[in-house]
Amino acid sequence: MIVDVRTTAGRRWRRLRGFPLIVSLLVLAIGTTAITSDAVLDEPVVGQGSVAQMMEPLSLPSERVATPQAPEPPPDLQPGIDAATQQARAAGAAVDVAVLDRATGEQWTNGAPATEPLFGASLAKLFIADNLLFRQESGQLVLPGSDRSLLEATLTGSDDSAADQLYQRYGAEAMITEVATRYSLPTLRPTNQPPLWELTAISAVDLVRWYDGFLATAAPTVVEFVVSRLRASPELAADGFNQYFGIPRALPGQVWAIKQGWMSGARDSTFLHTTGLLGPDNRYAVAILVQRPGGEFPIELIDRVTALILPPDLPLSAEPTTG
């Protein structure tokens, strides 16, 4: 028979083996001639050990506990960012760069340019989506199925017509202002030429801050909805533009969620932006924003500078290893 006894102090469990046999021996000793306490059960019960041994707490074998390790550190991205900035300048373009490692908190930029607001073009669609989904989660509105389909088209195929409808229907510039206030993004500014949402401005630094803040604070269902749509971005956007430039070309075959931007004509320049999240657990937030005078999109340039900034051996997973 095995009896479990829980002590008051420490709430430990001890197991007493041979309990009935011990009781019988004690009763027999009391009923016969008196014996000294030193003589009680000084011989061990065969196969059970002495009373003192039986009363000792069990010594359980220690279990090996896996120790979490930090994720693999990335290489220093600053030399590549500096080289990319020089190449862009040599080509007559301005490039604004910010990369945030969300696993370590380390951030790389190209200095002052990364903090200057630039027209975001289709990047504004990120903030339209954030505002609508936040308002729905907080009970301020209910998106009908048709508008949710428009939102999907806005995120995946970068559909301008879908963005136009949502922007006008749900608050226009106030939507951008709400997102800027909620995330404390000083360079996120709505257009002053309604209804041209593509003239929404933001800096590279504030864009990676938005990505990080969105992942950290939005409801899990909202994060899954947005990130899954960005990962499903097709090669050809709704307007026929090939949006697989920059990040997709620098890291082919890797896991990324992209939101690209392209626009021509504003300030007699073209704007071409590659941004998004890298890795299966969204370890990096990236913003590479390019502006160049003229009407030709600098696709080859943005491909070159992105390859300099994001090396192919960049460790993408933020999940800790165990040892």
C-alpha positions in Angstrom: 0.0 0.0 0.0 1.2 3.5 -0.8 0.0 6.4 1.4 0.4 10.1 0.2 1.1 12.6 3.0 1.1 16.4 2.2 3.0 18.5 4.8 1.8 21.9 5.8 5.1 23.7 5.4 6.2 23.8 1.8 3.3 21.6 0.6 5.7 18.7 -0.2 4.6 15.2 -1.0 6.3 12.2 0.6 5.5 8.5 0.0 5.6 6.0 3.0 6.2 2.5 2.0 5.3 -0.5 4.3 3.1 1.6 6.5 0.9 -1.3 7.9 4.0 -3.4 8.8 5.5 -0.5 10.8 2.3 -0.1 12.8 2.1 -3.8 13.6 5.7 -3.9 15.0 5.1 -0.9 17.2 1.9 -2.4 18.7 3.7 -5.7 19.4 6.5 -3.9 21.2 4.1 -1.9 23.5 2.2 -5.1 24.5 5.2 -7.0 25.7 8.2 -6.2 27.9 9.3 -2.6 28.0 12.1 -1.7 25.7 14.1 1.4 25.4 13.4 3.9 22.7 16.9 3.4 21.3 15.9 -0.3 20.5 12.8 0.4 18.5 13.1 -0.9 15.0 16.9 -0.6 15.0 16.9 -3.4 12.4 15.6 -2.4 8.9 12.6 -4.1 7.5 13.8 -6.3 4.7 13.5 -4.6 1.3 12.1 -1.3 2.8 15.0 0.4 4.7 14.9 1.9 8.2 12.2 4.2 9.6 14.5 7.2 9.3 15.3 6.3 5.7 11.6 5.9 4.9 10.8 9.3 6.4 13.3 11.2 4.3 11.9 13.1 1.3 12.3 11.4 -2.0 15.3 12.6 -4.0 13.9 13.1 -7.5 16.3 13.1 -10.5 16.8 16.6 -11.8 15.2 17.4 -15.2 17.1 19.2 -17.9 15.5 22.5 -18.6 16.0 24.1 -22.1 17.6 27.5 -21.8 16.3 30.0 -24.4 18.9 31.6 -26.5 18.9 35.0 -28.2 18.1 35.0 -31.9 21.1 35.0 -34.2 22.4 38.6 -34.4 22.3 40.3 -37.8 25.4 41.6 -39.5 26.0 45.4 -39.3 23.8 46.9 -41.9 25.3 50.4 -41.7 28.0 50.0 -44.3 25.5 48.8 -46.9 23.2 51.6 -46.1 26.0 54.1 -46.4 27.0 52.6 -49.8 23.4 52.6 -51.0 23.0 56.3 -50.1 26.2 57.2 -52.1 25.0 55.2 -55.1 21.6 57.0 -55.0 23.2 60.4 -54.9 25.6 59.5 -57.7 22.4 58.6 -59.8 20.8 61.9 -59.0 18.3 60.4 -56.5 17.6 60.8 -52.9 17.1 57.7 -50.8 15.7 57.5 -47.2 16.4 54.3 -45.4 15.4 52.8 -42.0 15.6 49.2 -41.0 14.5 48.0 -37.5 15.4 44.6 -36.0 12.3 43.9 -33.9 14.0 41.0 -32.1 16.9 43.1 -30.8 15.6 46.6 -31.0 18.6 47.7 -33.1 17.9 50.2 -35.9 19.9 51.4 -38.8 19.2 54.6 -40.9 21.0 56.9 -43.3 20.8 59.8 -40.8 18.9 63.0 -41.4 17.3 61.9 -44.7 15.5 59.0 -42.9 13.6 61.5 -40.7 12.4 63.8 -43.5 8.8 63.3 -44.8 8.4 62.1 -48.4 5.3 61.6 -50.4 4.3 58.0 -49.7 2.2 57.2 -52.8 0.5 53.8 -52.2 2.0 53.5 -48.7 -1.0 55.6 -47.6 -3.1 52.4 -48.1 -1.5 51.0 -45.0 -2.9 53.8 -42.9 -6.3 53.6 -44.6 -6.5 49.9 -43.7 -5.2 50.4 -40.1 -7.8 53.1 -39.4 -10.7 51.1 -40.7 -9.8 47.9 -38.9 -9.0 49.8 -35.7 -12.4 51.5 -35.8 -14.1 48.2 -36.5 -12.4 46.4 -33.6 -13.3 49.3 -31.2 -17.0 49.2 -32.3 -17.0 52.5 -34.1 -18.1 51.0 -37.4 -19.0 47.8 -39.1 -17.3 47.2 -42.5 -19.8 45.5 -44.9 -18.4 42.5 -46.9 -18.1 44.6 -50.0 -15.9 47.2 -48.3 -13.8 44.4 -46.7 -13.2 43.1 -50.3 -12.2 46.6 -51.3 -9.7 46.6 -48.4 -8.2 43.3 -49.5 -7.8 44.7 -53.0 -6.2 47.8 -51.6 -3.6 45.8 -49.7 -2.7 43.0 -52.1 -3.0 44.4 -55.6 -2.5 48.0 -54.5 -5.8 48.9 -56.2 -6.2 52.7 -56.5 -9.9 52.6 -57.3 -10.6 50.6 -54.1 -8.5 53.0 -52.0 -10.3 56.0 -53.5 -13.7 54.6 -52.5 -12.7 53.7 -48.9 -10.8 57.0 -48.4 -13.8 59.1 -49.4 -16.4 57.0 -47.7 -14.7 56.7 -44.2 -13.1 60.1 -43.4 -10.4 60.9 -45.9 -7.6 63.0 -44.3 -9.0 62.4 -40.8 -8.1 58.8 -41.2 -4.5 59.6 -41.7 -4.5 62.1 -38.8 -6.0 59.5 -36.5 -3.2 57.0 -37.3 -0.5 59.6 -36.8 -1.9 60.5 -33.4 -2.4 57.0 -32.2 1.2 55.9 -33.0 2.8 59.3 -32.3 4.2 59.7 -35.8 5.2 63.3 -36.3 6.0 63.0 -40.0 2.9 61.2 -41.0 0.8 64.0 -42.6 -2.3 63.9 -44.7 -2.4 65.6 -48.1 -3.3 69.3 -48.3 -4.8 68.6 -51.8 -8.0 66.5 -51.1 -8.7 63.9 -52.2 -5.2 63.0 -53.3 -4.3 60.4 -50.6 -1.2 59.5 -52.6 0.3 62.8 -51.4 0.2 61.6 -47.8 3.8 62.1 -46.4 5.9 60.0 -44.0 9.5 59.5 -43.2 11.4 56.2 -43.4 11.9 56.2 -39.6 8.2 56.8 -38.9 7.2 54.1 -41.3 9.2 51.4 -39.6 7.8 52.7 -36.3 4.3 52.2 -37.7 5.1 48.7 -38.8 6.4 47.8 -35.3 3.7 49.6 -33.4 1.0 48.0 -35.6 2.3 44.5 -35.0 2.7 45.1 -31.2 -0.7 46.8 -30.5 -3.3 45.7 -33.1 -5.6 42.8 -32.4 -4.1 39.5 -33.5 -6.9 39.0 -36.1 -6.2 42.4 -37.5 -2.5 41.7 -37.7 -3.1 38.4 -39.4 -5.5 40.0 -41.9 -3.1 42.7 -43.0 0.1 40.7 -43.0 -1.4 37.8 -44.8 -2.6 40.1 -47.6 0.8 41.8 -47.9 2.4 38.4 -48.2 0.0 37.6 -50.9 0.9 40.6 -53.0 1.0 39.5 -56.7 3.8 40.4 -59.0 1.5 42.6 -61.1 -0.5 45.2 -59.3 -4.1 46.2 -60.2 -2.8 48.8 -62.6 -0.4 46.4 -64.3 2.8 47.8 -62.6 5.3 45.1 -61.6 5.6 45.6 -57.9 8.3 42.9 -57.4 11.1 45.4 -57.1 13.4 46.1 -54.2 12.7 43.7 -51.4 11.4 40.8 -53.5 14.4 41.0 -55.8 17.0 41.3 -53.0 15.6 38.4 -51.1 14.0 35.9 -53.6 12.5 32.9 -52.1 12.4 34.4 -48.6 9.3 35.2 -46.5 8.3 38.8 -46.7 5.2 41.0 -46.6 5.5 44.0 -48.9 3.8 47.3 -49.4 5.3 49.1 -52.4 4.7 52.6 -53.6 5.1 54.3 -57.0 4.0 57.6 -58.3 5.1 60.0 -61.1 4.5 63.7 -61.6 4.4 65.2 -58.1 7.1 67.9 -57.7 8.4 66.9 -61.2 9.7 63.7 -59.8 9.1 60.0 -59.6 8.7 58.2 -56.3 9.5 54.5 -55.8 9.3 52.9 -52.4 10.0 49.3 -51.2 8.8 48.6 -47.7 7.6 45.8 -45.5 8.3 43.0 -43.0 10.9 40.3 -43.4 10.9 36.8 -42.0 8.3 34.3 -40.9 7.9 36.1 -37.6 8.2 39.6 -39.1 11.6 40.2 -37.5 12.6 43.2 -39.6 10.6 46.3 -40.6 12.1 48.0 -43.7 11.6 51.3 -45.4 13.6 52.3 -48.5 12.1 55.4 -50.1 13.5 56.9 -53.4 12.7 60.1 -55.1 14.4 61.2 -58.4 13.6 64.1 -60.7 12.1 63.2 -64.0 9.4 60.8 -65.2 11.3 57.5 -65.3 11.0 55.1 -62.5 14.4 54.2 -61.1 13.7 50.5 -60.8 17.3 49.3 -61.4 18.6 51.8 -58.9 16.2 50.7 -56.1 17.1 47.1 -56.8 20.8 47.8 -56.4 20.5 49.9 -53.2 18.1 47.3 -51.7 20.6 44.5 -52.4 23.3 46.6 -50.7 21.1 47.2 -47.6 19.7 43.7 -47.2 22.4 41.0 -47.6 21.3 37.5 -48.7 22.7 36.0 -45.4 20.5 38.2 -43.2 19.1 36.0 -40.5 15.3 36.3 -40.8 13.9 34.4 -37.9 13.4 36.0 -34.5 12.5 32.8 -32.8 15.0 31.9 -30.0 16.8 28.6 -30.2 17.0 26.1 -27.3 20.0 24.3 -26.0 
